[in-house]
Amino acid sequence: MKALLQLNTSLFSTAGQSSQLADQFVAAWRANNPDARVIARDLASKPLPHLDAERFLAYTARPDDRSPRQQALVAESDALIDEIRQANLIVLGLPMYNFGIPSTLKAYFDHIARAGITFRYTAKGPEGLLGDKKAYVFAARGGLYAGTGRDSQTTYVSDFLAFVGIGDVEFVYAEGLNMGEHRKQAALADARQRLHELAA
């Protein structure tokens, strides 16, 4: 059975433009894949705690040496990793805040980046272990950043996903959303057209 993991990261939850684009893609995709499973995670309504020393030490401790508290922390991370392992397709709603990704998404990445679990180091460098998945990123921005030096998101998200083994990543941009109503509506219309093409 096909499975899709949707991650919405807007501060405004389902009201965010990136979330709405991701939701529209998932609805169109489900229409074409009625038997598929959709796993949805909204990082605004259910944010994850940021990585701290306690969690880091729990992740890196030998399984037999973990305290009950450490085992509970690892179990939370394991559940997130299990979700993404099950998915054939990853859909990410991604707003831009102050030239970067939402801090909640960084926290999510920190929870799933586990040596020996989602990546490993080899003599040839790091190797991702999640593998053979497609990711679509619906990126909503107030200004025009794609292809410029101020777009740190595209490189960072692509690099992180590749690090854990997800190298097939496609971005759909809706930009200039704060640069006038006409530009906003045109950008959203273009993004909606593209997402329907991708969902077909």
ZADO-1210 file (C-alpha; in nm, 4 decimals, padded with zeros to 6 digits):
<atoms>
<atom x="00.0000" y="00.0000" z="00.0000" code="MET" pos="1"/>
<atom x="00.1265" y="00.3467" z="-00.0872" code="LYS" pos="2"/>
<atom x="00.1755" y="00.5863" z="00.2025" code="ALA" pos="3"/>
<atom x="00.2234" y="00.9627" z="00.2145" code="LEU" pos="4"/>
<atom x="00.3644" y="01.1644" z="00.5042" code="LEU" pos="5"/>
<atom x="00.2496" y="01.5269" z="00.5141" code="GLN" pos="6"/>
<atom x="00.4397" y="01.7734" z="00.7300" code="LEU" pos="7"/>
<atom x="00.2903" y="02.1206" z="00.7745" code="ASN" pos="8"/>
<atom x="00.5212" y="02.3718" z="00.9384" code="THR" pos="9"/>
<atom x="00.3409" y="02.7068" z="00.9167" code="SER" pos="10"/>
<atom x="00.2952" y="02.8999" z="01.2403" code="LEU" pos="11"/>
<atom x="-00.0661" y="02.9417" z="01.1285" code="PHE" pos="12"/>
<atom x="-00.1260" y="02.5666" z="01.1009" code="SER" pos="13"/>
<atom x="-00.3850" y="02.4864" z="00.8341" code="THR" pos="14"/>
<atom x="-00.4420" y="02.8588" z="00.7639" code="ALA" pos="15"/>
<atom x="-00.0881" y="02.9082" z="00.6323" code="GLY" pos="16"/>
<atom x="-00.0396" y="02.9390" z="00.2569" code="GLN" pos="17"/>
<atom x="00.2206" y="02.6605" z="00.2491" code="SER" pos="18"/>
<atom x="-00.0129" y="02.4335" z="00.4470" code="SER" pos="19"/>
<atom x="-00.3001" y="02.5072" z="00.2107" code="GLN" pos="20"/>
<atom x="-00.0873" y="02.4215" z="-00.0923" code="LEU" pos="21"/>
<atom x="00.0271" y="02.0983" z="00.0731" code="ALA" pos="22"/>
<atom x="-00.3333" y="02.0173" z="00.1683" code="ASP" pos="23"/>
<atom x="-00.4492" y="02.0758" z="-00.1898" code="GLN" pos="24"/>
<atom x="-00.1773" y="01.8495" z="-00.3250" code="PHE" pos="25"/>
<atom x="-00.2643" y="01.5737" z="-00.0774" code="VAL" pos="26"/>
<atom x="-00.6360" y="01.5994" z="-00.1619" code="ALA" pos="27"/>
<atom x="-00.5613" y="01.5710" z="-00.5347" code="ALA" pos="28"/>
<atom x="-00.3164" y="01.2874" z="-00.4767" code="TRP" pos="29"/>
<atom x="-00.5674" y="01.0977" z="-00.2611" code="ARG" pos="30"/>
<atom x="-00.8256" y="01.1264" z="-00.5375" code="ALA" pos="31"/>
<atom x="-00.5816" y="00.9440" z="-00.7651" code="ASN" pos="32"/>
<atom x="-00.4699" y="00.7006" z="-00.4934" code="ASN" pos="33"/>
<atom x="-00.7869" y="00.6204" z="-00.2977" code="PRO" pos="34"/>
<atom x="-00.6394" y="00.3119" z="-00.1303" code="ASP" pos="35"/>
<atom x="-00.3282" y="00.4908" z="-00.0078" code="ALA" pos="36"/>
<atom x="-00.2573" y="00.5851" z="00.3534" code="ARG" pos="37"/>
<atom x="-00.1928" y="00.9465" z="00.4554" code="VAL" pos="38"/>
<atom x="-00.0008" y="01.0288" z="00.7727" code="ILE" pos="39"/>
<atom x="-00.0387" y="01.3973" z="00.8663" code="ALA" pos="40"/>
<atom x="00.1733" y="01.5853" z="01.1159" code="ARG" pos="41"/>
<atom x="00.1174" y="01.9544" z="01.1940" code="ASP" pos="42"/>
<atom x="00.4192" y="02.0969" z="01.3718" code="LEU" pos="43"/>
<atom x="00.2290" y="02.4094" z="01.4792" code="ALA" pos="44"/>
<atom x="-00.0553" y="02.2340" z="01.6600" code="SER" pos="45"/>
<atom x="00.1773" y="01.9624" z="01.7913" code="LYS" pos="46"/>
<atom x="00.5277" y="02.1087" z="01.8083" code="PRO" pos="47"/>
<atom x="00.8226" y="01.8933" z="01.9036" code="LEU" pos="48"/>
<atom x="01.0690" y="02.0002" z="02.1730" code="PRO" pos="49"/>
<atom x="01.3972" y="02.1333" z="02.0473" code="HIS" pos="50"/>
<atom x="01.7030" y="01.9161" z="02.0757" code="LEU" pos="51"/>
<atom x="01.8812" y="01.9500" z="02.4084" code="ASP" pos="52"/>
<atom x="02.1639" y="01.7689" z="02.5831" code="ALA" pos="53"/>
<atom x="01.9302" y="01.5229" z="02.7546" code="GLU" pos="54"/>
<atom x="01.7781" y="01.4066" z="02.4266" code="ARG" pos="55"/>
<atom x="02.1097" y="01.4012" z="02.2449" code="PHE" pos="56"/>
<atom x="02.2667" y="01.1819" z="02.5124" code="LEU" pos="57"/>
<atom x="01.9628" y="00.9529" z="02.5065" code="ALA" pos="58"/>
<atom x="01.9952" y="00.9090" z="02.1282" code="TYR" pos="59"/>
<atom x="02.3665" y="00.8326" z="02.1450" code="THR" pos="60"/>
<atom x="02.3605" y="00.6028" z="02.4492" code="ALA" pos="61"/>
<atom x="02.3919" y="00.2290" z="02.3995" code="ARG" pos="62"/>
<atom x="02.0399" y="00.0771" z="02.4041" code="PRO" pos="63"/>
<atom x="02.1216" y="-00.1486" z="02.6998" code="ASP" pos="64"/>
<atom x="02.2583" y="00.1451" z="02.8982" code="ASP" pos="65"/>
<atom x="01.9598" y="00.3790" z="02.8589" code="ARG" pos="66"/>
<atom x="01.7647" y="00.4808" z="03.1669" code="SER" pos="67"/>
<atom x="01.3842" y="00.4585" z="03.1626" code="PRO" pos="68"/>
<atom x="01.3720" y="00.8334" z="03.0899" code="ARG" pos="69"/>
<atom x="01.6165" y="00.7947" z="02.8028" code="GLN" pos="70"/>
<atom x="01.4171" y="00.5018" z="02.6650" code="GLN" pos="71"/>
<atom x="01.1039" y="00.7207" z="02.6631" code="ALA" pos="72"/>
<atom x="01.2835" y="00.9983" z="02.4752" code="LEU" pos="73"/>
<atom x="01.4190" y="00.7540" z="02.2187" code="VAL" pos="74"/>
<atom x="01.0724" y="00.6014" z="02.1757" code="ALA" pos="75"/>
<atom x="00.9384" y="00.9448" z="02.0739" code="GLU" pos="76"/>
<atom x="01.2079" y="00.9740" z="01.8089" code="SER" pos="77"/>
<atom x="01.1543" y="00.6158" z="01.6960" code="ASP" pos="78"/>
<atom x="00.7839" y="00.6879" z="01.6371" code="ALA" pos="79"/>
<atom x="00.8692" y="00.9813" z="01.4091" code="LEU" pos="80"/>
<atom x="01.1228" y="00.7728" z="01.2195" code="ILE" pos="81"/>
<atom x="00.8699" y="00.4919" z="01.1802" code="ASP" pos="82"/>
<atom x="00.6276" y="00.7374" z="01.0185" code="GLU" pos="83"/>
<atom x="00.8779" y="00.8536" z="00.7600" code="ILE" pos="84"/>
<atom x="01.0017" y="00.4995" z="00.6964" code="ARG" pos="85"/>
<atom x="00.6476" y="00.3906" z="00.6087" code="GLN" pos="86"/>
<atom x="00.5992" y="00.6723" z="00.3581" code="ALA" pos="87"/>
<atom x="00.6742" y="00.6423" z="-00.0113" code="ASN" pos="88"/>
<atom x="00.6063" y="01.0138" z="-00.0576" code="LEU" pos="89"/>
<atom x="00.6908" y="01.3094" z="00.1673" code="ILE" pos="90"/>
<atom x="00.4923" y="01.6346" z="00.1334" code="VAL" pos="91"/>
<atom x="00.6288" y="01.9387" z="00.3136" code="LEU" pos="92"/>
<atom x="00.4477" y="02.2696" z="00.3550" code="GLY" pos="93"/>
<atom x="00.7288" y="02.5196" z="00.4042" code="LEU" pos="94"/>
<atom x="00.6931" y="02.8904" z="00.4823" code="PRO" pos="95"/>
<atom x="00.9981" y="03.1160" z="00.4996" code="MET" pos="96"/>
<atom x="01.0622" y="03.3004" z="00.8252" code="TYR" pos="97"/>
<atom x="01.3504" y="03.5472" z="00.8382" code="ASN" pos="98"/>
<atom x="01.5263" y="03.3766" z="00.5448" code="PHE" pos="99"/>
<atom x="01.5142" y="03.0331" z="00.7077" code="GLY" pos="100"/>
<atom x="01.2993" y="02.7329" z="00.7868" code="ILE" pos="101"/>
<atom x="01.0556" y="02.7304" z="01.0815" code="PRO" pos="102"/>
<atom x="01.2284" y="02.6287" z="01.4032" code="SER" pos="103"/>
<atom x="00.9696" y="02.3538" z="01.4466" code="THR" pos="104"/>
<atom x="01.0946" y="02.1887" z="01.1269" code="LEU" pos="105"/>
<atom x="01.4534" y="02.2111" z="01.2501" code="LYS" pos="106"/>
<atom x="01.3384" y="02.0361" z="01.5691" code="ALA" pos="107"/>
<atom x="01.1707" y="01.7652" z="01.3605" code="TYR" pos="108"/>
<atom x="01.4879" y="01.7124" z="01.1588" code="PHE" pos="109"/>
<atom x="01.6905" y="01.6879" z="01.4800" code="ASP" pos="110"/>
<atom x="01.4550" y="01.4180" z="01.6092" code="HIS" pos="111"/>
<atom x="01.4899" y="01.1995" z="01.2987" code="ILE" pos="112"/>
<atom x="01.8636" y="01.2429" z="01.2326" code="ALA" pos="113"/>
<atom x="01.9936" y="00.9394" z="01.4207" code="ARG" pos="114"/>
<atom x="02.3310" y="00.7808" z="01.3491" code="ALA" pos="115"/>
<atom x="02.2919" y="00.4147" z="01.2647" code="GLY" pos="116"/>
<atom x="01.9160" y="00.4566" z="01.2244" code="ILE" pos="117"/>
<atom x="01.8503" y="00.7100" z="00.9477" code="THR" pos="118"/>
<atom x="02.2114" y="00.7620" z="00.8380" code="PHE" pos="119"/>
<atom x="02.5524" y="00.6106" z="00.8942" code="ARG" pos="120"/>
<atom x="02.9105" y="00.7118" z="00.8373" code="TYR" pos="121"/>
<atom x="03.1195" y="00.5023" z="00.6016" code="THR" pos="122"/>
<atom x="03.4732" y="00.5208" z="00.4677" code="ALA" pos="123"/>
<atom x="03.3282" y="00.7148" z="00.1739" code="LYS" pos="124"/>
<atom x="03.1314" y="00.9562" z="00.3912" code="GLY" pos="125"/>
<atom x="02.7746" y="00.9648" z="00.5242" code="PRO" pos="126"/>
<atom x="02.5099" y="00.7355" z="00.3785" code="GLU" pos="127"/>
<atom x="02.1372" y="00.7940" z="00.4183" code="GLY" pos="128"/>
<atom x="01.9287" y="00.4964" z="00.5281" code="LEU" pos="129"/>
<atom x="01.5722" y="00.6091" z="00.4581" code="LEU" pos="130"/>
<atom x="01.6099" y="00.5761" z="00.0817" code="GLY" pos="131"/>
<atom x="01.3903" y="00.5449" z="-00.2268" code="ASP" pos="132"/>
<atom x="01.1317" y="00.8117" z="-00.1462" code="LYS" pos="133"/>
<atom x="01.0048" y="01.1160" z="-00.3311" code="LYS" pos="134"/>
<atom x="00.9610" y="01.4516" z="-00.1571" code="ALA" pos="135"/>
<atom x="00.7568" y="01.7515" z="-00.2689" code="TYR" pos="136"/>
<atom x="00.8169" y="02.0823" z="-00.0926" code="VAL" pos="137"/>
<atom x="00.5559" y="02.3574" z="-00.1223" code="PHE" pos="138"/>
<atom x="00.7468" y="02.6726" z="-00.0344" code="ALA" pos="139"/>
<atom x="00.5524" y="02.9933" z="00.0335" code="ALA" pos="140"/>
<atom x="00.7461" y="03.3203" z="00.0609" code="ARG" pos="141"/>
<atom x="00.6510" y="03.6838" z="00.1042" code="GLY" pos="142"/>
<atom x="00.9309" y="03.8008" z="-00.1254" code="GLY" pos="143"/>
<atom x="01.1242" y="03.6698" z="-00.4244" code="LEU" pos="144"/>
<atom x="01.4091" y="03.4444" z="-00.3146" code="TYR" pos="145"/>
<atom x="01.4287" y="03.1315" z="-00.5319" code="ALA" pos="146"/>
<atom x="01.7620" y="03.1124" z="-00.7091" code="GLY" pos="147"/>
<atom x="01.9165" y="03.3918" z="-00.5022" code="THR" pos="148"/>
<atom x="02.1733" y="03.3912" z="-00.2220" code="GLY" pos="149"/>
<atom x="01.8986" y="03.4629" z="00.0299" code="ARG" pos="150"/>
<atom x="01.7267" y="03.1307" z="-00.0315" code="ASP" pos="151"/>
<atom x="01.8877" y="02.9202" z="00.2396" code="SER" pos="152"/>
<atom x="01.5831" y="02.6926" z="00.2583" code="GLN" pos="153"/>
<atom x="01.6195" y="02.5082" z="-00.0704" code="THR" pos="154"/>
<atom x="01.9797" y="02.4050" z="-00.0117" code="THR" pos="155"/>
<atom x="01.9303" y="02.3203" z="00.3548" code="TYR" pos="156"/>
<atom x="01.6157" y="02.1105" z="00.3105" code="VAL" pos="157"/>
<atom x="01.7576" y="01.9342" z="00.0042" code="SER" pos="158"/>
<atom x="02.0862" y="01.8638" z="00.1828" code="ASP" pos="159"/>
<atom x="01.9183" y="01.7317" z="00.4966" code="PHE" pos="160"/>
<atom x="01.6822" y="01.5028" z="00.3087" code="LEU" pos="161"/>
<atom x="01.9681" y="01.3723" z="00.0958" code="ALA" pos="162"/>
<atom x="02.1697" y="01.3134" z="00.4134" code="PHE" pos="163"/>
<atom x="01.9049" y="01.0689" z="00.5386" code="VAL" pos="164"/>
<atom x="01.8713" y="00.9112" z="00.1948" code="GLY" pos="165"/>
<atom x="01.5892" y="01.1087" z="00.0279" code="ILE" pos="166"/>
<atom x="01.7555" y="01.2529" z="-00.2797" code="GLY" pos="167"/>
<atom x="01.4529" y="01.2944" z="-00.5069" code="ASP" pos="168"/>
<atom x="01.3201" y="01.6327" z="-00.3916" code="VAL" pos="169"/>
<atom x="01.1115" y="01.8782" z="-00.5948" code="GLU" pos="170"/>
<atom x="01.0234" y="02.2312" z="-00.4864" code="PHE" pos="171"/>
<atom x="00.7099" y="02.4208" z="-00.5867" code="VAL" pos="172"/>
<atom x="00.7439" y="02.7910" z="-00.5045" code="TYR" pos="173"/>
<atom x="00.4722" y="03.0463" z="-00.4354" code="ALA" pos="174"/>
<atom x="00.6670" y="03.3708" z="-00.4010" code="GLU" pos="175"/>
<atom x="00.5951" y="03.7414" z="-00.3707" code="GLY" pos="176"/>
<atom x="00.2895" y="03.6783" z="-00.1530" code="LEU" pos="177"/>
<atom x="00.3435" y="04.0072" z="00.0319" code="ASN" pos="178"/>
<atom x="00.4113" y="04.2097" z="-00.2830" code="MET" pos="179"/>
<atom x="00.0569" y="04.2994" z="-00.3814" code="GLY" pos="180"/>
<atom x="-00.2673" y="04.1089" z="-00.4239" code="GLU" pos="181"/>
<atom x="-00.2282" y="04.0554" z="-00.7985" code="HIS" pos="182"/>
<atom x="00.1193" y="03.9034" z="-00.7620" code="ARG" pos="183"/>
<atom x="-00.0004" y="03.6915" z="-00.4696" code="LYS" pos="184"/>
<atom x="-00.2957" y="03.5454" z="-00.6555" code="GLN" pos="185"/>
<atom x="-00.0881" y="03.4806" z="-00.9673" code="ALA" pos="186"/>
<atom x="00.1810" y="03.3016" z="-00.7670" code="ALA" pos="187"/>
<atom x="-00.0738" y="03.0863" z="-00.5843" code="LEU" pos="188"/>
<atom x="-00.2515" y="03.0023" z="-00.9098" code="ALA" pos="189"/>
<atom x="00.0768" y="02.8913" z="-01.0668" code="ASP" pos="190"/>
<atom x="00.1587" y="02.6782" z="-00.7625" code="ALA" pos="191"/>
<atom x="-00.1873" y="02.5207" z="-00.7641" code="ARG" pos="192"/>
<atom x="-00.1558" y="02.4358" z="-01.1310" code="GLN" pos="193"/>
<atom x="00.1811" y="02.2731" z="-01.0706" code="ARG" pos="194"/>
<atom x="00.0637" y="02.0733" z="-00.7692" code="LEU" pos="195"/>
<atom x="-00.2272" y="01.9292" z="-00.9657" code="HIS" pos="196"/>
<atom x="00.0141" y="01.8261" z="-01.2405" code="GLU" pos="197"/>
<atom x="00.2344" y="01.6541" z="-00.9842" code="LEU" pos="198"/>
<atom x="-00.0578" y="01.4796" z="-00.8151" code="ALA" pos="199"/>
<atom x="-00.1896" y="01.3357" z="-01.1421" code="ALA" pos="200"/>
</atoms>
